[in-house]
């Protein structure tokens, strides 16, 4: 499988298996540092922000674009799918050294069209829908010491980067606590307000819609009335949410138990304003039906376990203030 020359612009320190350009940052790993050291793709120039995006791309197309990018970052940049036989093959692709499993690195969940286990997303496939986007048998060496990775991929049509990202040599990543969906309140596939409206970085902009390829990306306002005791409120990517959805992503009680015992969470965010141009290139390639050689640059903001946990806890605390100390809203230690 041909390796991509661009690393995830997440401030990831995942050890690379091939030599990377000196400008790439390999010092901050899946520990999930919020202020990761500066990378080439995080050094945003004003001329590369506010890109004119293909506005007619459908939400599903944008969603699968994010899932495709996340798949190839995991496979190539993180080295968890070295024996997948090529880029953007979808269901026609093959694992040259055997199917991934609890002991062999690779993708365990489904992709392709029609959906099939172990398949990496092709750019023209349908999006994942609700539930866990991807589960990988990972290398503990660059996965926080854990054997499995739980992956969520999100994308956005937003062309305007947050103000702080418009500064040259910026090293800060967007916050994403507000992007985590909440089940049990309206549409279970909802995505909340965009990163610019996160309380940590709010600048007064009106809310915009985020997309993940899910059936709906905007939920009706939740009632302030406390839910019934039998109703569960689950925060996306929380331990409780993963436990509820994992057996739909992978098959077999033994494998599910292995994953629950040793996993690290990853969130990839691919807004069209990303300075690497990767999300924009993928959106245009899907919209125009371009060849796979036109979208081999896989780059996104990456948030590791510690960041995801912090974002989940932030959402839980906010919901607990409104709905009370529900079992599913306990803060994760």
KAVEN-V200118 format. One record per pair of residues at least 24 apart in sequence whose C-alpha atoms are under 6 Angstrom apart, sorted by the first residue. I is the first residue (numbers start at 1). GAP is how many residues later the second one is. D is the distance in whole Angstrom. If there is no record, write none. Layout:
# KAVEN-V200118
I:GAP:D / I:GAP:D
This chain:
# KAVEN-V200118
1:83:6 / 1:84:5 / 1:85:5 / 3:73:6 / 7:70:6 / 8:291:5 / 8:292:6 / 9:32:6 / 9:291:6 / 9:292:5 / 10:291:4 / 10:292:4 / 11:25:5 / 14:128:5 / 30:113:6 / 30:114:6 / 30:274:4 / 31:273:6 / 31:275:6 / 32:271:6 / 32:272:4 / 32:273:6 / 32:274:5 / 32:275:5 / 35:137:5 / 37:134:6 / 38:133:5 / 41:234:6 / 41:235:5 / 43:125:6 / 43:126:4 / 43:127:5 / 44:124:6 / 44:231:6 / 45:123:6 / 46:120:6 / 49:224:6 / 50:109:5 / 50:110:5 / 51:108:6 / 59:152:6 / 59:154:5 / 60:67:6 / 60:153:4 / 63:64:6 / 63:92:6 / 63:149:4 / 63:150:4 / 64:63:4 / 65:58:6 / 66:87:6 / 66:88:6 / 66:89:5 / 66:204:6 / 67:86:5 / 68:53:5 / 69:229:5 / 80:25:5 / 80:26:5 / 80:58:6 / 81:25:5 / 88:34:5 / 89:33:6 / 90:30:6 / 90:31:5 / 90:32:4 / 105:32:5 / 105:33:6 / 106:30:6 / 106:31:5 / 107:29:4 / 108:27:6 / 108:28:5 / 109:25:6 / 109:26:5 / 109:140:5 / 109:141:5 / 127:86:5 / 129:85:5 / 130:59:6 / 130:84:6 / 131:114:6 / 146:116:5 / 146:117:5 / 147:115:6 / 148:111:6 / 148:115:5 / 149:114:5 / 149:115:5 / 149:116:6 / 150:115:5 / 151:115:5 / 151:116:6 / 152:115:5 / 153:114:6 / 153:115:5 / 154:58:5 / 154:115:5 / 155:56:5 / 155:57:6 / 155:114:6 / 155:115:5 / 155:116:5 / 156:54:5 / 156:55:5 / 156:115:5 / 157:115:6 / 158:114:6 / 159:113:5 / 159:114:5 / 161:112:6 / 162:34:6 / 177:134:4 / 180:56:5 / 181:55:5 / 182:52:6 / 182:53:5 / 182:54:6 / 183:50:6 / 183:51:5 / 184:48:6 / 184:49:5 / 185:37:6 / 187:32:6 / 190:27:5 / 190:28:5 / 190:29:5 / 191:26:5 / 226:97:5 / 238:74:6 / 264:41:6 / 265:40:5 / 266:37:6 / 266:38:5 / 267:35:6 / 267:36:5 / 268:33:6 / 268:34:5 / 269:31:6 / 269:32:5 / 270:30:5
